[in-house]
Amino acid sequence: MKKVTRRNFLTQSAALGAGLSGLALMKGQKAKATPRTVTNDISLAQWALVREIKEGKWKTLDFPKVAREDFDINGIEFVNTLFEVPTQDYLWQLKKNAEDQGVTMVLIMVDGEGETCAPTKEERRQTVINHRKWIDIAQYLGCHSIRTNCRGPKDAPKDEALKWAADTYNQMLEYSMPAHVGIVIENHGGLSNDADWMVSLFKEVNSLYFGSYPDWRRPSPDFDNYEYLKKMLPYAGGMSYRNQPTEEQTARMIKLCHDGGYRGWYGIESGGREAIKQGKRLLEKYLFGKE
């Protein structure tokens, strides 16, 4: 199967005309939207309400209803560890519930399935195998991507770690690309917090189905979230939105995304109902001009 790289993607797109910008073609297959969507919208990350779920107030099957009726939000982003029993009947019911509420299922955040930047071939292979079921589930539900972590061993040589991670993600993409499911990385510590290393990884793997999912963590002395976001924008397949310490900082980051050409989902991950409502208000104000 031919690898979809940025270079051959541009060649194919030019042949098809400007109207197919943001679409990738694979030999013998029809054009299919990739995670690089062309319109902005707001989604709700399940983790933002994880406390309610753990307290038994509602379950994943109720998530579409919660997003629509409680917040009037158009998309939802799942967490794999919060699926109860992802059987065929369960997934069918979840899909129906989302359709009934008019809610788009955007992506699945995958945790606990192995390190993607592992030093041995055996570990990397097992991690790939572990993620396959979530790629299958994402495809069935209509999610555009799964979200992964890429921390790497502590104090790992960066050049070696780059080879390890590239091997894992190339294997993962061999499985996900025919399903038209993207793979994105969220900065959750370790090497994934190093924007320059991440850019090197995206260039090494070089696939439109592979990209970043920047976590808008609050700035800290050892993490400049604005500069990190700026470097991730060319590869962004989604946004893990969080309210910033001030409205001005939130507006600045939204403007950075817009001016940088990002168009897609902003998944609100700020914890708790009031923070979610605040996030929606700010996104609507600075993305869509709603007061």
Secondary structure as the mmCIF struct_conf table of DSSP 4:
data_model
#
loop_
_struct_conf.conf_type_id
_struct_conf.id
_struct_conf.beg_label_comp_id
_struct_conf.beg_label_asym_id
_struct_conf.beg_label_seq_id
_struct_conf.end_label_comp_id
_struct_conf.end_label_asym_id
_struct_conf.end_label_seq_id
HELX_RH_AL_P HELX_RH_AL_P1 ARG A 6 LEU A 16
HELX_RH_3T_P HELX_RH_3T_P1 ALA A 18 LEU A 20
TURN_TY1_P TURN_TY1_P1 SER A 21 GLY A 22
STRN STRN1 LEU A 23 ALA A 24
TURN_TY1_P TURN_TY1_P2 LYS A 27 GLY A 28
BEND BEND1 GLN A 29 GLN A 29
STRN STRN2 LYS A 32 ALA A 33
BEND BEND2 PRO A 35 PRO A 35
BEND BEND3 VAL A 38 THR A 39
STRN STRN3 ASP A 41 ALA A 45
HELX_RH_3T_P HELX_RH_3T_P2 GLN A 46 LEU A 49
HELX_RH_AL_P HELX_RH_AL_P2 VAL A 50 LYS A 54
TURN_TY1_P TURN_TY1_P3 GLU A 55 GLY A 56
BEND BEND4 LYS A 57 LYS A 57
HELX_RH_3T_P HELX_RH_3T_P3 THR A 60 ASP A 62
HELX_RH_AL_P HELX_RH_AL_P3 PHE A 63 LYS A 65
HELX_RH_PI_P HELX_RH_PI_P1 VAL A 66 ASP A 70
HELX_RH_AL_P HELX_RH_AL_P4 PHE A 71 PHE A 71
BEND BEND5 ASN A 74 ASN A 74
STRN STRN4 GLY A 75 VAL A 79
HELX_RH_3T_P HELX_RH_3T_P4 ASN A 80 LEU A 82
BEND BEND6 GLU A 84 GLU A 84
HELX_RH_AL_P HELX_RH_AL_P5 GLN A 88 GLN A 101
TURN_TY1_P TURN_TY1_P4 GLY A 102 GLY A 102
STRN STRN5 THR A 104 MET A 109
BEND BEND7 GLY A 112 GLU A 113
BEND BEND8 THR A 116 CYS A 117
BEND BEND9 PRO A 119 THR A 120
HELX_RH_AL_P HELX_RH_AL_P6 LYS A 121 LEU A 141
TURN_TY1_P TURN_TY1_P5 GLY A 142 GLY A 142
BEND BEND10 HIS A 144 HIS A 144
STRN STRN6 SER A 145 THR A 148
BEND BEND11 PRO A 153 PRO A 153
TURN_TY1_P TURN_TY1_P6 LYS A 154 ASP A 155
HELX_RH_AL_P HELX_RH_AL_P7 LYS A 158 SER A 176
HELX_RH_3T_P HELX_RH_3T_P5 MET A 177 ALA A 179
TURN_TY1_P TURN_TY1_P7 HIS A 180 HIS A 180
STRN STRN7 GLY A 182 ILE A 185
BEND BEND12 GLY A 189 GLY A 189
HELX_RH_3T_P HELX_RH_3T_P6 GLY A 190 ASN A 193
HELX_RH_AL_P HELX_RH_AL_P8 ALA A 195 VAL A 205
TURN_TY1_P TURN_TY1_P8 LEU A 208 TYR A 209
STRN STRN8 PHE A 210 SER A 212
STRN STRN9 ASP A 215 ASP A 215
HELX_LH_PP_P HELX_LH_PP_P1 ARG A 217 PRO A 219
STRN STRN10 SER A 220 SER A 220
TURN_TY1_P TURN_TY1_P9 PRO A 221 ASP A 222
STRN STRN11 PHE A 223 PHE A 223
HELX_RH_AL_P HELX_RH_AL_P9 ASN A 225 MET A 232
HELX_RH_3T_P HELX_RH_3T_P7 LEU A 233 TYR A 235
STRN STRN12 ALA A 236 ALA A 236
BEND BEND13 GLY A 237 GLY A 237
STRN STRN13 MET A 239 TYR A 241
BEND BEND14 PRO A 245 THR A 246
HELX_RH_AL_P HELX_RH_AL_P10 GLU A 247 ASP A 259
TURN_TY1_P TURN_TY1_P10 GLY A 260 GLY A 261
BEND BEND15 GLY A 264 GLY A 264
STRN STRN14 TRP A 265 ILE A 268
BEND BEND16 GLY A 271 GLY A 272
HELX_RH_AL_P HELX_RH_AL_P11 ARG A 273 PHE A 288
#
